[in-house]
Amino acid sequence: MQAGRLRHRCTLQQKQRTADGMGGGLETWTDLRSLWAEIAIPTGRVATVAQQLEATVTAEIRVRLAADIRAGMRLVHGSTTYAIEAVLPDNERTLLRLLCSSVPHP
């Protein structure tokens, strides 16, 4: 992978449960680290959810190989948040392909 293609600075986030002080907890997203990524092949679709139209953008995001990236995490790039649905390493084990969907209102 050429370094020039990794031109999007993203923040990797993980869901974390924090105590709310009342014996329960809240689920919040915590920033883990920043990384460079290539955001490619954006596509979109419109689906009906609860009798409303919901727009979803899907993308393939490529990053350098890292052991700490898993499905269920998310990437934030500017004002767009992507939920990581699948993590697929390439054959040479040099990069990861992240299959993502957009998060409508993070």
Secondary structure, 3 states (H helix, E strand, C coil): CCHHHCCEEEEEEEEEEEECCCCCEEEEEEEEEEEEEEEEEEEEEEEEECCEEEEEEEEEEEEECCCCCCCCCEEEECCEEEEEEEEEECCCCCEEEEEEEECCCC
